[in-house]
């Protein structure tokens, strides 16, 4: 199934599978496919639930991912673009549909 969770005007969407359902309690989901651009949203929400300080800014995450080797430069460019699209969606400069369209086209290349 496609799952969309929204909190404070920010949405997280992923593919998921229901792994249990309990009347009066709710459902448990297994996320089966999380797009890289969606991961920072989920990580930030989980950090908030644990009472931790906010997750490191995306720029630091990009730098950490991209500093490993020159051979990974092309993959690094993809991370940078995916993170940039996610930031534009979070700042409401792109709609979620526009962001997903760009990410889908990027993955199809």
Contact map, one row per residue, 1 for C-alpha under 8 A:
1110000000000011100000000000000000000000000000000000000000000000000000000000000000000000000000000000000000000
1111000000001111000000000000000000000000000000000000000000000000000000000000000000000000000000000000000000000
1111100000001111000000000000000000000000000000000000000000000000000000000000000000000000000000000000000000000
0111110000111100000000000000000000000000000000000000000000000000000000000000000000000000000000000000000000000
0011111000111000000000000000000000000000000000000000000000000000000000000000000000000000000000000000000000000
0001111111110000000000000000000000000000000000000000000000000000000000000000000000000000000000000000000000000
0000111111100000000000000000000000000000000000000000000000000000000000000000000000000000000000000000000000000
0000011111000000000000000000000000000000000000000000000000000000000000000000000000000000000000000000000000000
0000011111100000000000000000000000000000000000000000000000000000000000000000000000000000000000000000000000000
0000011111110000000000000000000000000000000000000000000000000000000000000000000000000000010000000000000000000
0001111011111000000000000000000000000000000000000000000000000000000000000000000000000000000000000000000000000
0001110001111100000000000000000000000100110000000000000000000000000000000000000000000000000000000000000000000
0111100000111110000000000000000001000100000000000000000000000000000000000000000000000000000000000000000000000
0111000000011111000000000000001111100100000000000000000000000000000000000000000000000000000000000000000000000
1110000000001111100000000000001111000000000000000000000000000000000000000000000000000000000000000000000000000
1110000000000111110000000000111110000000000000000000000000000000000000000000000000000000000000000000000000000
1000000000000011111000000000111100000000000000000000000000000000000000000000000000000000000000000000000000000
0000000000000001111110000011110000000000000000000000000000000000000000000000000000000000000000000000000000000
0000000000000000111110000011110000000000000000000000000000000000000000000000000000000000000000000000000000000
0000000000000000011111000011100000000000000000000000000000000000000000000000000000000000000000000000000000000
0000000000000000011111101111000000000000000000000000000000000000000000000000000000000000000000000000000000000
0000000000000000000111111110000000000000000000000000000000000000000000000000000000000000000000000000000000000
0000000000000000000011111100000000000000000000000000000000000000000000000000000000000000000000000000000000000
0000000000000000000001111100000000000000000000000000000000000000000000000000000000000000000000000000000000000
0000000000000000000011111110000000000000000000000000000000000000000000000000000000000000000000000000000000000
0000000000000000000011111111000000000000000000000000000000000000000000000000000000000000000000000000000000000
0000000000000000011111001111100000000000000000000000000000000000000000000000000000000000000000000000000000000
0000000000000000011110000111110000000000000000000000000000000000000000000000000000000000000000000000000000000
0000000000000001111100000011111000000000000000000000000000000000000000000000000000000000000000000000000000000
0000000000000001111000000001111100000000000000000000000000000000000000000000000000000000000000000000000000000
0000000000000111100000000000111111000000000000000000000000000000000000000000000000000000000000000000000000000
0000000000000111100000000000011111000000000000000000000000000000000000000000000000000000000000000000000000000
0000000000000111000000000000001111100000000000000000000000000000000000000000000000000000000000000000000000000
0000000000001110000000000000001111110110000000000000000000000000000000000000000000000000000000000000000000000
0000000000000100000000000000000011111110000000000000000000000000000000000000000000000000000000000000000000000
0000000000000000000000000000000001111111000000000000000000000000000000000000001001100000000000000000000000000
0000000000000000000000000000000000111111000000000000000000000000000000000000000001101100000000000000000000000
0000000000011100000000000000000001111111110000000000000000000000000000000000000000000100000000000000000000000
0000000000000000000000000000000001111111111000000000000000000000000000000000000000000000000000000000000000000
0000000000000000000000000000000000011111111100000000000001000000000000000000000000000000000000000000000000000
0000000000010000000000000000000000000111111110000000000000000000000000000000000000000000000000000000000000000
0000000000010000000000000000000000000111111111000000000000000000000000000000000000000000000000000000000000000
0000000000000000000000000000000000000011111111100000001000000000000000000000000000000000000000000000000000000
0000000000000000000000000000000000000001111111110000011000000000000000000000000000000000000000000000000000000
0000000000000000000000000000000000000000111111111000000000000000000000000000000000000000000000000000000000000
0000000000000000000000000000000000000000011111111100000000000000000000000000000000000000000000000000000000000
0000000000000000000000000000000000000000001111111111111000000000000000000000000000000000000000000000000000000
0000000000000000000000000000000000000000000111111111110000000000000000000000000000000000000000000000000000000
0000000000000000000000000000000000000000000011111111000000000000000000000000000000000000000000000000000000000
0000000000000000000000000000000000000000000001111111000000000000000000000000000000000000000000000000000000000
0000000000000000000000000000000000000000000000111111100000000000000000000000000000000000000000000000000000000
0000000000000000000000000000000000000000000000111111110000000000000000000000000000000000000000000000000000000
0000000000000000000000000000000000000000000000110011111000000000000000000000000000000000000000000000000000000
0000000000000000000000000000000000000000000100110001111100000000000000000000000000000000000000000000000000000
0000000000000000000000000000000000000000001100100000111110000000000000000000000000000000000000000000000000000
0000000000000000000000000000000000000000000000000000011111011000000000000000000000000000000000000000000000000
0000000000000000000000000000000000000000000000000000001111111000000000000000000000000000000000000000000000000
0000000000000000000000000000000000000001000000000000000111111100000000000000000000100000000000000000000000000
0000000000000000000000000000000000000000000000000000000011111110000000000000000000000000000000000000000000000
0000000000000000000000000000000000000000000000000000000111111111000000000000000000000000000000000000000000000
0000000000000000000000000000000000000000000000000000000111111111100000000000000000000000000000000000000000000
0000000000000000000000000000000000000000000000000000000001111111110000000001001100100000000000000000000000000
0000000000000000000000000000000000000000000000000000000000111111111000000000000000000000000000000000000000000
0000000000000000000000000000000000000000000000000000000000011111111100000000000000000000000000000000000000000
0000000000000000000000000000000000000000000000000000000000001111111100000001000000000000000000000000000000000
0000000000000000000000000000000000000000000000000000000000000111111110011001000000000000000000000000000000000
0000000000000000000000000000000000000000000000000000000000000011111111000000000000000000000000000000000000000
0000000000000000000000000000000000000000000000000000000000000001111111010000000000000000000000000000000000000
0000000000000000000000000000000000000000000000000000000000000000011111111000000000000000000000000000000000000
0000000000000000000000000000000000000000000000000000000000000000001111111000000000000000000000000000000000000
0000000000000000000000000000000000000000000000000000000000000000000011111100000000000000000000000000000000000
0000000000000000000000000000000000000000000000000000000000000000010111111111000000000000000000000000000000000
0000000000000000000000000000000000000000000000000000000000000000010011111111100000000000000000000000000000000
0000000000000000000000000000000000000000000000000000000000000000000000111111110000000000000000000000000000000
0000000000000000000000000000000000000000000000000000000000000000000000011111111000000000000000000000000000000
0000000000000000000000000000000000000000000000000000000000000100110000011111111100000000000000000000000000000
0000000000000000000000000000000000000000000000000000000000000000000000001111111110000000000000000000000000000
0000000000000000000000000000000000000000000000000000000000000000000000000111111111000000000000000000000001000
0000000000000000000000000000000000010000000000000000000000000100000000000011111111100000000000000000000000000
0000000000000000000000000000000000000000000000000000000000000100000000000001111111110000000000000000000000000
0000000000000000000000000000000000000000000000000000000000000000000000000000111111111000000000000000000000000
0000000000000000000000000000000000011000000000000000000000000000000000000000011111111100000000000000001000000
0000000000000000000000000000000000011000000000000000000001000100000000000000001111111110000000000000000000000
0000000000000000000000000000000000000000000000000000000000000000000000000000000111111111000000000000000000000
0000000000000000000000000000000000001000000000000000000000000000000000000000000011111111100001000010011000000
0000000000000000000000000000000000001100000000000000000000000000000000000000000001111111110000000010000000000
0000000000000000000000000000000000000000000000000000000000000000000000000000000000111111111000000000000000000
0000000000000000000000000000000000000000000000000000000000000000000000000000000000011111111111000010000000000
0000000000000000000000000000000000000000000000000000000000000000000000000000000000001111111111110010000000000
0000000001000000000000000000000000000000000000000000000000000000000000000000000000000111111110000000000000000
0000000000000000000000000000000000000000000000000000000000000000000000000000000000000011111111000000000000000
0000000000000000000000000000000000000000000000000000000000000000000000000000000000000001111111100000000000000
0000000000000000000000000000000000000000000000000000000000000000000000000000000000000001111111100000000000000
0000000000000000000000000000000000000000000000000000000000000000000000000000000000001001101111110110000000000
0000000000000000000000000000000000000000000000000000000000000000000000000000000000000000100111111110000000000
0000000000000000000000000000000000000000000000000000000000000000000000000000000000000000100001111111000000000
0000000000000000000000000000000000000000000000000000000000000000000000000000000000000000000000111111100000000
0000000000000000000000000000000000000000000000000000000000000000000000000000000000000000000001111111110000000
0000000000000000000000000000000000000000000000000000000000000000000000000000000000001101100001111111111000000
0000000000000000000000000000000000000000000000000000000000000000000000000000000000000000000000011111111100000
0000000000000000000000000000000000000000000000000000000000000000000000000000000000000000000000001111111110000
0000000000000000000000000000000000000000000000000000000000000000000000000000000000001000000000000111111111000
0000000000000000000000000000000000000000000000000000000000000000000000000000000001001000000000000011111111100
0000000000000000000000000000000000000000000000000000000000000000000000000000000000000000000000000001111111110
0000000000000000000000000000000000000000000000000000000000000000000000000000000000000000000000000000111111111
0000000000000000000000000000000000000000000000000000000000000000000000000000010000000000000000000000011111111
0000000000000000000000000000000000000000000000000000000000000000000000000000000000000000000000000000001111111
0000000000000000000000000000000000000000000000000000000000000000000000000000000000000000000000000000000111111
0000000000000000000000000000000000000000000000000000000000000000000000000000000000000000000000000000000011111
